[in-house]
Every structure is written in C-alpha cells, then in structure tokens.
Amino acid sequence: MAASGVDVNSGSALDTQLSSYMIGELDALTVRNKAIMKQRDYLNQAVDYEAQAGLYTMKGKNAQKAGQLGALGSIIGGIGSVAGKWSSMKLGSSYG
C-alpha cells in the first residue's frame, strides 16, 4: 500500500491495522481464558477424585469392621451352640 502512495498510518488503512490488532488481542485473551477454565476444570476434577478416594477408603474400613463383627458373631454363636449341647449332654447323663 505504501508503494502506491497510500499512507498506511492514517484513514481506513490505519483502521484496518487497528482492527486486525484488536482481533489478534481478543484471540489471545480467548486462548488464555480457555486455558484458565481448563485448569480450573482439572483442579475441580482432582478434588472430586480425592473425595471419591476418601469415600472408597471409608467403605473399605466399614467392610473390614463388618467382616470382623460377622466373624465374632459366628464365634459367639458357635460357642453358644456348643455350650447348649454340652449342657444338654450333662443334664441327660445325670438322669441316666
């Protein structure tokens, strides 16, 4: 344009340059904004994963306790059954 005698620093040529510059800046800001939003999404996802891991840990501990209590219940039930049978045998032998 300057070779044809048009002043690129004034008028519509300057408007075109400014418009191109502003569009470039807007594009750069858009890219930065998207990157920040993506970062925030990843951080939120990390927090969600940590919370889920904590829930799985609690679930595992609860299952372990339930298993221990179930085993204890079985042992106590078995002892009661043996004691009942022993008592019946002892009572039965004293009458015979």
C-alpha positions, 0 to 999 in steps of 0.5 A: 500500500505504501508503494502506491502512495497510500499512507498506511498510518492514517484513514481506513488503512490505519483502521484496518491495522487497528482492527486486525490488532484488536482481533489478534488481542481478543484471540489471545485473551480467548486462548488464555481464558480457555486455558484458565477454565481448563485448569480450573476444570482439572483442579475441580476434577482432582478434588472430586477424585480425592473425595471419591478416594476418601469415600472408597477408603471409608467403605473399605474400613466399614467392610473390614469392621463388618467382616470382623463383627460377622466373624465374632458373631459366628464365634459367639454363636458357635460357642453358644451352640456348643455350650447348649449341647454340652449342657444338654449332654450333662443334664441327660447323663445325670438322669441316666 
